[in-house]
């Protein structure tokens, strides 16, 4: 949903969250979660930045917040998500991996 993205660009998440789940649903029912965001490993982000720089891919790789969910996004809902300056993707795997690692 970010207008900067083009076909075949890559987004590496710095954090991910559900766009269709309220904060209290996640943080109250999952006591180990302090926020709705699942933060990426800082070391892995640094490694990805070095790899992108080494391969001269700065124009095609982006880092940022990824929002995901199961709700269908209409044009009306698109504006609200775009205001969060985020990318959309499926979050289920991120939630699972975060839970396993923690």
N, C-alpha and C positions, 0 to 999 in steps of 0.2 A: 504494500500500500504506500510505501515511500516512493515519491515520484523520481527520486534519484536513481532508483534501481532500473536496470535494463536486463533483458533476457541474458541468461548465463552468468549474471553477477552472483557473488556468494555473500551471504550474511553470516557472520560469526557472532554468536550471542555473548553479550557481556552479562545479561540477566534475562530470564524469561518469566512470564506470568500468564495466568488465565485472564482473558478479557471478559469472560462471562461467569466468573465466580466472585462472590463478594469477599472482601478481606476477612471478615469475621468467620466465614465458613471455613477458610483455610487455617487461620491462626487459632481459633477456639477449639476446633476439632483435631488439630494436629499441634500439640503443645510445643513441639520442637521448632515450629515455624514462627519466626518473629515478624515476618512480613510476607506479602503475597509473592515476592520476587525470589526466584531461585538464582543465586549469583553463580557466575562461572568461576572456575579456578583461575586465580590471577597468573599463576605460572604458565598455564596453558594459553592464556591470552597473550602473554609475552612471547611464547614460542611461536604462536600463529603470526604475530606481528613481524617477528624476525624472518619467518618463512616467506611471508608476502613480500617483504622488502627485498629479500635475497632473489626472489623470482620475478621481480619487477611487475607485480600484480596490483599495485596500489590503486589503479583506476577501476578495478573490477571486484575488489573485496571491501566489504563494509563491516564495521563492528557496531553493535548497538543492542538495544532492548528488543526482545521478540515477544509479542503478545500472541496468544493462541487460545483456541477454545472450540467448542462444538457448535455454538450458535452461528447461524448463517448471518453474514454481514450484508445488510442492504445499503443502498446509497446513503440513506439517512444515518445509519450507524457508522458509516465510513468516516464521517467528519469527526466524531467523538474519538475514534481510534487514532486518526491522523494527528489529533491534538496531542497525543501522548508520544509523538515522534518515535513510533515503534514499527517493527516489521511483524507480519503475521506468519505463523507457522503452527504446526501441531505441537502441543505441549506435553502430551501424555508421557512420552519417553523421558523428557527432562524431569518431570515430577517423579517418575519411578527411579531414575538414576540418582537424583538428589536424595530421595528417601533411603535408598540402599547405602549410599556413601555415608550419610549422617548416622 
